[in-house]
């Protein structure tokens, strides 16, 4: 019979079995373990999340045992009464036969209450040489491993997704067209049930293409099979939070679900499709994807509320965490926005713990200089030598955890005013200053930052090193105090250009040349679009809300020089009773007003100016200035002459007091604009 020909079988069952055998791929390690156990006996415990292929593997085990001439007793926990009597009745042949029997128990999670009885009462009575395979969603409990006898006899077999090669073979066996395999694998990874459902649905869809995404019937089926029923809406919400975040901690759950966070966290960590890491809990990839897709489709507003609540928690962590903990918080923030701007293609989220960030030490200088020369050129190495002496705190190093080998480093230079020596030593910082002067000069108390990265070629694409470098960059920007501009220096032909633009970092024009290599400076003005507005923009991109088209320089808040600000304060005081004039005042677009406007910048500006006038009067030395301000702008004097007359002051004295008062108001508000307090 030709391969793939289903004719000539004795029964329909034989035909079905042949089709299953042709479709079976991978699982070499598990089959080898079963082959060894067939010769020696014992207990294998196969465990893994729903749909990972436990039942299919047990069917293959049954075939292998039958081919070896061993009698097989299959049990299914879904149809078995969960009592010792029912279990013994179903396994009578095994108990009364010789030592060559093979017992295969599927869906053991449905009769999990029998585990202790199985270990203590049933299994010890089996003939020596018998083989038992238990398959369920949960691993064997700890009592198996603390018993010296069972520790030698029971072998746990965690069943994982198919690897990339086996997943391809799986789709090939099901006849999935080449053009559909990419989106199917992107959705399902190596999860057999998700691959099977996707292949079945996509194969029937004549319109399916590289843009294929799972339909809601596929999502619903996977939810039923992988997750099933949950105890309450609070448990469902906790599961959705776990699916949305990179890792879930009890502290995060407490922020989003203040009631019973500890109990919900304990419940999550016991789920068969949720794993633990040193950072927290995370679900199986397919479970994550189907929960996300289902909630976004079923309750878009609930999804948005959940997302913003988690985002606010992570943003606060980034701002307040100790420096070593910043990278984890930023990585989690990026994971929330993994579908924005090609983020999923630019961050690997793999190799957790493979590489670590290290602080700079003076002894590291020769290694950094050598690496800069190797990955760039001698001019770049000279700039590194210059800045490690001048700003050593700006450098972070990345090392392999296993060997301590240096694989990359970055710097974030903080610059408050241009220096001829710095400009001569480093064309990148000189160009950053030129761009800042052209686009929006720094104001007193502000600084700009310049980021550079040097990474070995094999780590420069998707890798744990590139992940940490990106997270450090955003962590620096979101934590910096009074930073006007950030510039990321990258090769002018970088493939990340569109990705950076999606995150509102733009090539602002002026390029730098270092040793013959050309570098673009991707900039963001943090005065025009502060951290909170930048994060809100990412949320809008993710949630599909309207977002103003980004472009250099970024549109947002108004950035005024000290002189422009003072002039706007004077005009604002003169126009306190004119809402239209106040709405058009440049102050209405500044950070000072934007955060307090509540949708009415004119009203907010009037209140801010009036409060500033009142603060002048709190200084005993400025009482006369306050009186002049109040009489002129708050008491409704028709002219300055009338105000002077009301105060009983010579006009020249009144004018002097008024000018000093206006200056006081301007200084107060300027301080609040720059420093935020």
C-alpha positions, 0 to 999 in steps of 0.5 A: 500500500502506498504511503498515505493510502487509507484503503485496505484496512480491516476496520475504521479503527485501523485506518484512524490508528495509521493516520495517528502514527503518520502524524506523530512527531518528536518526543524522542526523550519520552519514548526512550524513557518508556523503552527503558521502563519497559525493560525494568518496570517502575512508574513514569509520571507524565505531566504538562498543561492541557493540550500539550500531547499527553493523551497522544503520547500515551497512545504511542506508549500503548503501541510500543508496549503491544509491539513488545508483547506486553498486555496493556490496561488503559484507564481514563480519569475522565470516565473513571469513578474516583474511588479505590474500588473503581480503580481496582476493578478496572485494573484487575488484570494487572493485579492478578497477572504476571509482572509484564503488565502495563497500566496507562492512566490518562487525565489523572487530574480528574481523579487526583484525590487517589494520589496518596492511595495510589502511592501507599496502597495500590502500587506497592501491590503490583508484581515486580516488573509491571510498568505504570504510566500516570499522565496528568496536568500536575506533577507528582506531589513532594511525598514521592520524592521524600520517600527513598524507595519512590525516589528511586522508582518513580521518574517524572517526565515533564511534557513540554511544547514541541521544539521548532523543528518538530512543530514544523514537521507537525504542520507538514504532516497535516499538509499546512501550506508553507505560507500559513506556517509562519502565523500558525507558529507565531500563535501556537509555538510548539503547542500541539493542540493549538497547532492542530486547531489552527491547522484545521481551521486555516486549512479550510479557509481559502482566504487564509494568508500570512496575516492569519490570526485565530478566530474566536471559535479556536480561542474558545476551544483552547480556553475550554481545553487549557483553562476550563472553569475557574472558581470566581470572577476574581480568579478569572481576573487574576488569570487575565492579569497573569496573562497580560504581564511579563511576570506576576508577583503578589505585590502586583496582584495586590495593586490590581486586586487588593482583596485576597491577593495572597490567596489568588497568587497561591491559586495561580502558582498551583495551576498546571499551565503557570510556571514560576521563575525567580521574578514571579509567575508566568503562564504557558505562551498559548494560554497567555495568547488565548486569554489576551485575545479573548478578553480584548474581544469580549471586554475591550473596556475591561482590557483597557482598564486592566492594562492601564492599572498594570502600566501605572504600577510598573511606571511607579516601580521604574521611578522608585525601584533601586537601580538593580531592579529597574531593568526588570520593571522596564522589561515588564513594561515593554512586554505590556506593549509587545504588539506596539511598533514591532517590539516583538521583533526587537526584544527576545525575552529569552535567556533569563539570567544568561547575561547580567548588568554590572557596574563600571570599575576603573580596572574595566577601562582597558577591556572597554577601550579594546571592545570599542575599537573592535566593534567600531574604530579607534576614534570610538575607543578614544571617546570611551577612554575620555568619558570613563575618566570623566563620567565613570558612573555613566557606564553599565557593563554586560557579562555572561553569567557563566564565565563573567566574559564582557559581551557589551557595554553602554553609556548614558552621559549627562551633560549640562552645558557644552564644553570645548574639550568634550566636543573635541574629544567626542563628535557624538556629544558635540552633534547632540549639543548642536541639535539641541540648540537648533531644536530647543536650547536647554534652560537653566537647571536642565540637562541633556543625555547621550546614549551609546552602545558597544556590543559584540557582533554576535549579540547585536541582534535579538539577544539577552544583551540587546534586551538589557541595553534597551531596558537600561535606555528607557529606564534612564529616560523615565527616571531622569530628573530635569532632562530636556533631551535624550539622544540615542546615537546609532549607525545611520543605517540602523534597521531599528529606525522605524521601531524607534520612531514608533516610540517617539525617538526620531533622527533629528537631522544632524549626524556625527562622524566618528572615525569615518562611521556615520551616526544618527542621533535619535532624540526625544524632547522630554519637556514637550512629551514628558514621561507620563505623556510618553507612556500614555501614548504607548497605551493609546497605540496598544489599545487602538486609540487615536494618536497624533502622528509622531514627528521630530520634534515631538508635538506636545507641551510648549517649551519656552525660554526663560525670557519667553516664559517671563513675557507670557507671565506678564501677559497672563496677569494683564489678561486674568479676566479674559478667558480667550486671551488666557487660552491663547497664552503660551503658558497654557501649553506648558507643563505648569498648566497642562497637568492641572487644566482638567480640560480648561487651560484658561481656567487653570492658568487663571487659578495658577496665576492667582495662587502665585500672586497670593504666595508673594504675600506670604513673604513678610518682605514682599507684602508691598509687592503683593499689595501692588499685584492684588490692586492691579490684577485681582481688585479690578482697578481700571488703570495703573494710575487708579491702582496707585491712587487706591494704595496711596502711593506715588506712581513711580513707587507703585510701578517699582513695587508692581514690577518687583511683584511680577518678577516674583510671580515669574520666578515662582512659576518658572521654578515650578515649570522646571522643577515640578514643585 
